[in-house]
Amino acid sequence: MAAFDSPFLVFAIGFIVQVVAAYLGDRLRRRVQALWKEERPEYDILRTAALTLLGLLIGFSFAMAVSRYDQRKNLEEAEANAIGTEYLRADLLPAQAAARVRELLRKYTNLRIQNYQINDERLLGDIDAATAKLQVDMWSAIVNVSKTEPTPPVTLALWGMNDVINSQGYTQAAWWNRIPLTAWILMGMIAIACNLLLAYGEHRTIWFLLVLPLIVSISFFLIADIDSPRTGLIRNLPQNLVAQQQSMKPQ
């Protein structure tokens, strides 16, 4: 999905390919054979059906992208809440263990915020490795206490840490859940067919044939932008994690 992580590239490729398809349709009409008058009703039905199908696919893909965007926002909020809850539950632990858990949670929150803000793949790999190590450290810090003091309050803190770790996994899964490549290919093929049909059946200037490629390419750009968590104009920002970070500063 690397190509679809750049909405501007999606727009450029989509527009160029559709313009080429429109040009080929126009050349086909001029050089081979234009539509006969008797063929026009059947052609109009075919063109309308193709454009309708393209519109439905674009609408369906847009709905998929928006639902995934909303899911990523909701999971970011849930992750911030899980961290905040566990930060408070650290009071249930002995003083030394509580201080250790709070320190680890502050570092962990900083890493989670960086994960949202950084696009460099190498740095993201380092952040993921550091996050995994911190998760092990946080879990061990509470498990060690639970082994010596298996009380209900400590168990409650243990469950809270489990929620913190699980919430990160849910968030990561949502970021990987993108519009399938098959849907992009299908939309592209139908867009090409629509431009061929439109250009073949219209006795208009070539500038008229640029309208559909522009509209469809803008639609592709918007879908790719919403579906790309890290790039583009519309991004998932760690607003709740940043707010949680501010409330966790040591007094």
NUFI-630669 format. One record per atom (N, C-alpha, C): residue in one letter; x, y, z. Coordinates in pm, whole numbers, plus 50000, padded with zeros to 5 digits. Layout:
# NUFI-630669
AXYZ;...
This chain:
# NUFI-630669
M500824987950000;M500005000050000;M500865012750000;A502165011349977;A503045022949985;A502645033849886;A502215029849766;A501845039649665;A500655048049708;F499745041949785;F498545049049827;F498765056949955;D500005056950008;D500335065450121;D500635079650077;S500645082149946;S500875095549892;S499645099749811;P498705106849874;P497495110749802;P497775119149677;F498805127449681;F499135135549565;F499585126849448;L500315116149479;L500725106849374;L499515099549317;V498575095949402;V497345089549356;V496585098849262;F496505111649298;F495825121349213;F496525122649078;A497845124049079;A498595126048954;A498465113948862;I498665101948917;I498585089848834;I497175087848782;G496185089748871;G494795087948829;G494405097648719;F494825110148732;F494455120048632;F495125117148498;I496415114048499;I497135111548375;I496575099348302;V496335088548377;V495825076248315;V494445078648254;Q493595086148323;Q492255088548271;Q492285097848149;V493165107648150;V493285116448032;V493755108447911;V494695099447933;V495155090947824;V494005082247773;A493205076847865;A492065068647824;A491065076947744;A490805089447786;A489895098147712;A490445101347574;Y491725103747567;Y492355106747438;Y492235094747344;L492485082747396;L492375070847313;L490945068747264;G489975071447354;G488575070147313;G488225080047203;D488735092247214;D488485102347111;D489135098346980;R490385093346983;R491065088946862;R490365076946799;L489855068146882;L489125056546830;L487885060746755;R487155070646807;R485955075446738;R486315081946605;R487415089446602;R487795096546480;R488345087246372;R489085077046413;R489795068946315;R489055056146276;V488275050746365;V487605038046336;V486195040646287;Q485305043546381;Q483915045746341;Q483185052646454;A482475063246420;A481645070046519;A480335062446536;L479615066146638;L478335059346664;L477305062946557;W476555052746516;W475405055346432;W474275060746518;K473365067846455;K472235073546529;K471425062646597;E471295051146530;E470505040246586;E471185033846708;E472485035446717;E473235029346828;E473265038046952;R472875050746937;R472975060147048;R472185056047172;P470935051147163;P470215047347287;P470935036447366;E471425025947297;E472115015247368;E473425020347429;Y474095029047355;Y475345034647406;Y475095042947532;D474045051047530;D473725059347646;D473435050947769;I472755039647749;I472465030747862;I473755025047918;L474655020647829;L475935014947873;L476775025347946;R476845037547891;R477645047947953;R477085051748090;T475765052948098;T475135056448225;T475385045748330;A475285033048289;A475525022148383;A476965022148434;A477915024748343;A479325025048383;A479595036548479;L479075048348448;L479285059748536;L478615057748672;T477455051348671;T476765048448797;T477575038848882;L478115028448818;L478935018848891;L480185025548949;L480805034348871;L481985041548920;L481615050249040;G480495057149030;G480055065449142;G479795057349267;L479175045549251;L478905036949366;L480195032049430;L481165028249348;L482435023449402;L483175034649475;I483155046549418;I483815057849485;I483115060749618;G481785060749617;G481045063249741;G481305052449845;F481345039849801;F481605028849892;F483005029749951;S483995032949867;S485375034149914;S485525046150008;F484835057049978;F484885068750067;F484305065250204;A483205057750205;A482605053750333;A483555044750411;M484245035750340;M485225027150406;M486345035450468;A486845045150393;A487945053550442;A487505061650565;V486315067350560;V485835075350672;V485645066850797;S485085054650779;S484875045950895;S486195041950958;R487215039550877;R488525036150931;R489175048251000;Y488965060050944;Y489485072151007;Y488835074251144;D487525072551152;D486835073851280;D487285063151379;Q487525051051328;Q487995040351417;Q489355043651475;R490255049051394;R491575052751445;R491465063851549;K490575073451527;K490385084051626;K489845078451757;N488855069651749;N488255063851870;N489265055451948;L490105047951876;L491085039551944;L492205047952006;E492535059251944;E493515068252007;E492965073652138;E491685077052140;E491055081652264;E491025070652368;A490685058352324;A490635047152417;A492015044052475;E493045045352392;E494395042752441;E494815053252544;A494495065852517;A494815076352614;A494065074152746;N492815069952738;N492045067252859;N492635055452937;A493085045052865;A493685033552932;A494955037453005;I495765045752942;I496995050353006;I496685058953128;G495715067953113;G495355076553226;G494795068653343;T493985058653313;T493425050253420;T494505042653494;E495435036953418;E496525029453482;E497445038753561;Y497615050953514;Y498435060553588;Y497835063253726;L496505063953731;L495845066053860;L495875053353945;R495735041853882;R495745029253956;R497125026054014;A498145033153971;A499465030954030;A499455034054179;D498475042154225;D498345044954369;D498055032354449;L497565021954381;L497245009454450;L498475001054478;L499605004854421;L500834997254437;L501675003054550;P502644995554601;P503595001254697;P504305013354639;A504775022154724;A505295035154681;A506395033854576;Q507355024954599;Q508475023754505;Q508015018554370;A507135008554372;A506615002954247;A505725013154176;A504955020854252;A504075030954192;A504895041554118;A505975046054180;A506825056054115;A507445050353987;R507845037753993;R508425031353875;R507425030253761;V506205026153792;V505165024553690;V504805038053629;R504695048353710;R504365061553658;R505475066653564;E506715064353603;E507825068653517;E507795061453382;L507525048453386;L507445040753263;L506265045253177;L505145048253240;L503965052753165;L504215066153097;R504945075053163;R505265087953101;R506145085952976;K507155077352990;K507995074352874;K507195067652763;Y506305058752804;Y505495051452706;Y504575061052630;T503975070452700;T503095080252636;T503875088752536;N505085092652573;N505915100452480;N506185092552352;L506455079852365;L506715071552248;L505465070052162;R504325068552225;R503075066852149;R502765079652071;I503045091252129;I502835103852058;I503785104951940;Q505045101251960;Q506005101551851;Q505595092151738;N504995080951772;N504535071551671;N503515077751578;Y502695086751628;Y501705093651546;Y502335104551461;Q503405110651509;Q503915122851447;Q505045120551347;I505705109051352;I506885106551269;I506505097951149;N507065101551032;N506805094050909;N507985085650862;D509175088550913;D510365081350870;D510295066650914;E510425057550817;E510285043350845;E511355038250941;R512575043050927;R513645038551016;R513375042851159;L512975055451176;L512665060251311;L511455053151369;L510485050151284;L509315042851333;L509685028951382;G510625022651312;G511095009551358;G511745010451495;D512525020851517;D513165022851647;D512115025451756;I511115033451721;I510065036451818;I509275023951853;D508975015751753;D508235003351779;D509034994051870;A510334993151847;A511184984651931;A511224989852074;A511355003152089;A511375008952223;A510025007352292;T508945008352216;T507605006552272;T507424992452324;A507854982652245;A507734968652287;A508544965952414;K509734971852422;K510554969952542;K509904976352664;L509334988252646;L508664994752758;L507434986852804;Q506734980852711;Q505584972652749;Q506024960952837;V507144954752801;V507674943852883;V508064948953021;D508714960553026;D509134966253154;D507944969853241;M506914975853181;M505724979753259;M505004967453313;W504894957353229;W504224945253273;W504994938353385;S506314937853369;S507144931353471;S507084938853603;A507004952153596;A506984960253718;A505774956953805;I504634954053742;I503434951053820;I503354936153853;V503794927653760;V503764913253787;V504644909953907;N505804916353918;N506674913854034;N505994917254165;V505214928154164;V504484931954285;V503364921854314;S502664917454208;S501554908154226;S502014894754281;K503264891054253;K503764878354304;K504014878854454;T504424890654502;T504694892054646;T503464896754724;E502594904454655;E501384909454721;E500174907154629;P499674894954622;P498544891854533;P497204896454591;T497074909654610;T495864915354668;T494944920354557;P493654922154585;P492724927454483;P493164940754424;P493654950554504;P494094963154442;P495234961154342;V496194952654375;V497304950154284;V496794943154157;T495854934054175;T495254927354059;T494544937253968;L493894946954029;L493214957453951;L494234965353869;A495364968653930;A496414975753857;A496984967053745;L497054954053769;L497544944753667;L496594944453547;W495294944153574;W494314944553464;W494434957553385;G494644968553459;G494794981353390;G495984981653296;M497094975753338;M498264975253250;M497994966353129;N497224955853149;N496824947453036;N496014955452935;D495144964252983;D494354972852893;D495264982452816;V496284987652882;V497214996852816;V497904989852699;I498404977852724;I499124970452620;I498184966252509;N496994961552545;N496024957352443;N495574969052355;S495404980852416;S494924992352340;S495914996352232;Q497204994752260;Q498204997752158;Q498084987952041;G497834975252072;G497664965351967;G496444968151882;Y495334972151944;Y494124975551869;Y494374987651778;T495104997551830;T495395009451749;T496255005851628;Q497274997551650;Q498144993651540;Q497364985851433;A496484977051478;A495674969351383;A494794978551300;A494244989051362;A493404998451288;A494215006151185;W495465009251215;W496325016551120;W496685007651001;W496754994651024;W497034985450914;W495804982450830;N494634985450884;N493374982250815;N493064993150714;R493494990950590;R493345000850484;R492394995750377;I492015004550286;I491185000350173;I491964990050091;P491354978750058;P492084968149986;P492574972749850;L493714967349810;L494284970649680;L493324966849567;T492564956049587;T491604951849485;T490564962649457;A490134969649562;A489154980249542;A489744991649460;W491014995149486;W491665005549407;W491785001549260;I492184989149235;I492334984349097;I490994984549025;L489944980149093;L488614979749032;L488134993849000;M488325003149093;M487915017049066;M488695022848948;G489995019848944;G490815024948834;G490385019548699;M490095006648693;M489685000548566;M488355006148518;I487425007948610;I486115013248571;I486235027948531;A487105035448600;A487335049448562;A487915050348422;I488835041548388;I489395041248253;I488315038148151;A487485028148181;A486405024348088;A485425035848069;C485105042948178;C484165054148167;C484725065248079;N485995068148093;N486595078648011;N486675074447864;L486945061847839;L486925056947701;L485535058447639;L484525054347716;L483145055147665;L482725069547642;L483055078247739;L482645092247726;L483295098847605;A484585096347587;A485295102647476;A484855096847341;Y484545084047339;Y484145077747213;Y482785082747165;G481925086147257;G480565089747218;G480285104547210;E481275113147242;E481035127447247;E481805134647136;H481135143247062;H481775151646961;H482065165347023;R482945165247121;R483265177547193;R484765180047188;T485185191747230;T486605194947238;T487265186447346;I488555184847333;I489285176647429;I489215182447569;W489035195747581;W488935201847715;W487695196947789;F486635193947713;F485435188547776;F485735174747836;L486625167347772;L486935153847818;L487855153647939;L488345165247982;L489185165948102;L488355167048230;V487065169648216;V486225171948334;V486105159348418;L485755148148355;L485585135648430;L486895131048494;P488035130948422;P489285127148489;P489605135848611;L489315148948601;L489605157848713;L488725154548833;I487435152648807;I486505149648917;I486855136548985;V487085126248905;V487385113148961;V488725113349034;S489705120348979;S491025120949043;S490955128149177;I490145138549185;I489965145449314;I489305135949415;S488345128049367;S487705118249456;S488715108049504;F489575103049414;F490615093649454;F491555099949555;F491905112549532;F492805119649624;F492195120249764;L490915123849772;L490265125049902;L490205111649973;I489885100949901;I489815087749961;I491185083550013;A492225085249928;A493575081549969;A494055089950086;D493665102650089;D494095111450197;D493495107150331;I492205104250331;I491555099850455;I492065086250499;D492395077750401;D492815064050431;D494275063150470;S495035074050458;S496465074150492;S496665080850627;P496955073350734;P497035079350867;P498175089250884;R499295086950815;R500495094850841;R500755105850740;T500185105050622;T500515114450516;T499275121750469;G499475131650382;G498355138950326;G497935150750411;L496795156150376;L496285168150444;L495455164750567;I494775153350564;I493915149050675;I494655138050749;R495045140650874;R495855131050948;R495235128051083;N495595116251135;N495185112651271;N496195118351369;L495765127751449;L496655134451545;L496405128951686;P497455127851767;P497305122151903;P496835132652004;Q495695138751978;Q495235149552065;Q494975144652208;N494335133152222;N494045127952356;N495305123452428;L496245117552355;L497505113452416;L498305125552463;V498295136252384;V498995148352425;V498365154352550;A497035154352555;A496355159552675;A496685150952795;Q496725137752773;Q497065128652883;Q498505130752929;Q499375133452833;Q500775136052867;Q500905148152957;Q500135158652929;Q500185170853009;Q499725168153154;S498755159353169;S498235156553304;S499125147053383;M500105140653317;M500965131053384;M502305137053423;K502495149853404;K503775155953441;K504015154953590;P505235151453632;P505515150253776;P505305163553849;Q504735162853963;Q504465174754043;Q505755179454111;
